[in-house]
Amino acid sequence: MTAPILSCREVTHYYGSQMACRNVSLDLYPGEVLGIVGESGSGKTTLLKILAGQIEPTDGTVSFAKKGGALTGLHEMSEAEIRLLARTDWAFVHQHPRDGLRMNVSAGANIGERLMAIGDRHYGNIRASAIHWLEQVEIDAERVDDLPRTFSGGMQQRLQIARNLVTSPRLVFMDEPTGGLDVSVQARLLDLIRGLVRTLGLSVLVVTHDLAVARLLSSRLIVMQGGNVVESGLTDQVLEDPQAPYSQLLVSSILQV
């Protein structure tokens, strides 16, 4: 059986006395998209940040399989090792593109900076890679020298994706990637993400409150409520025959819209 690329066991986190998530265990496999859904305050974003090494859990373990290696606990890695993973094997797509972009430098520089962070210093190669990735996310190459603030919200999100994927990560974390976008823009972005995931063989953890997004992107689904996992399984199975009362409530709410 294929080994997971990311695994966590009994992960719990408190903000002071406030419990954010409790006893969460999961495995993510190579090439798989795992969706985490739940209402605001359910603990899904906190869990995502813990898995991405941005927050240290109060209890429990998170492990990642480096290229060609076995699972290694993040707690066994130095801060420098985790920072390197975040620039190479990992990518993090924020809900708000402004959190993942530098708005005062050009689109090309936003993409190129990630290459420079791993040691690329050849201007011609960096610019060519930036143009290639703009085209991959359906942004006109002529916009390579334009500032992100001149882009629409959907274009900014696509630029953030290009910035993240230029170093060929194996694992991508996405926090509400279509949040705040118009429905038509969401549909175009989701088609783009699905195509990139399939073409590049990415492993993805996507947090969303939108079950339609979860259905389109994820093969497996975890449902969270009040910091706890209340249901998990194949996406179609969970959405078509939810077992937990909270999952049933979520599904019925979108059927009534």
C-alpha positions, 0 to 999 in steps of 0.5 A, a space after each residue: 500500500 502507498 505510504 502517506 505523504 503527510 500524517 497526523 495523530 491525535 492533534 490537539 490545540 488550545 488557544 489559552 483555555 479555548 479548544 480549537 481542535 481535539 484528537 485529530 488523526 488523518 493521512 494524506 496520500 500522494 496525488 490525493 486531494 483531501 477536503 476539510 469542511 465545517 463552519 467558521 470556528 470549527 477548527 479547520 483553519 487551525 488544523 491546516 496551519 498545524 499541518 503546514 508547520 505554522 502552528 505547533 500543536 498543544 499535543 499530538 504529532 505531525 509527520 511528513 515524508 521527504 522525497 525518497 524518505 520515510 515519514 519524519 515528525 515535524 517536531 524532529 526538524 529544525 525551524 530552518 528545515 521546516 522553512 526550506 520545506 515551505 519554500 520547496 516541497 510545500 506551498 500554502 495558498 491563502 484565502 486572501 491573495 494579498 496575504 500570499 503576494 507582495 503587492 509592491 513588486 511585479 507579478 514576475 517578481 512575485 513568482 521569481 522570488 520563490 525561485 531566488 529563495 532556493 538559490 536560482 540567480 539566473 535572471 533569464 531563467 527566472 523571468 522565463 519561469 515566471 512567464 511560463 507560470 503566468 501562462 499556466 494560470 491563464 494570465 497574459 504573459 504581457 502582464 509580467 511586469 504589472 503590479 498585482 494591485 492592478 489585477 482583479 481578485 481572481 487574477 490575484 488568486 491565480 498569481 498566488 497559485 503560480 508563485 506557489 507552484 513554480 518550485 514544483 511542490 509535492 504538497 499544497 495547503 489551500 485555505 478557502 481558495 475561492 473565498 470572496 470571489 464571484 461565482 463565475 470567477 470561482 468556477 474558472 479558478 476551480 477548473 484551473 486548480 483541478 487541471 493543475 492537480 491532475 497534471 502535476 500529481 499534487 497532494 492537496 489539503 483544502 479547507 473550505 466551508 463551501 461543499 460545492 468546492 469540496 465536491 469538485 476538488 476533493 476525493 476524500 472529506 473530513 467534516 469538523 464541528 467544534 474542533 472535532 472530526 465528526 465524519 470522514 470518508 469518500 467525498 461522494 459518500 459523505 455528501 450523498 449519504 451523511 451519517 453524522 447529524 452535523 454532516 446531514 445539516 450541512 448537506 441539507 442547508 445547500 439543498 435548500 438554497 
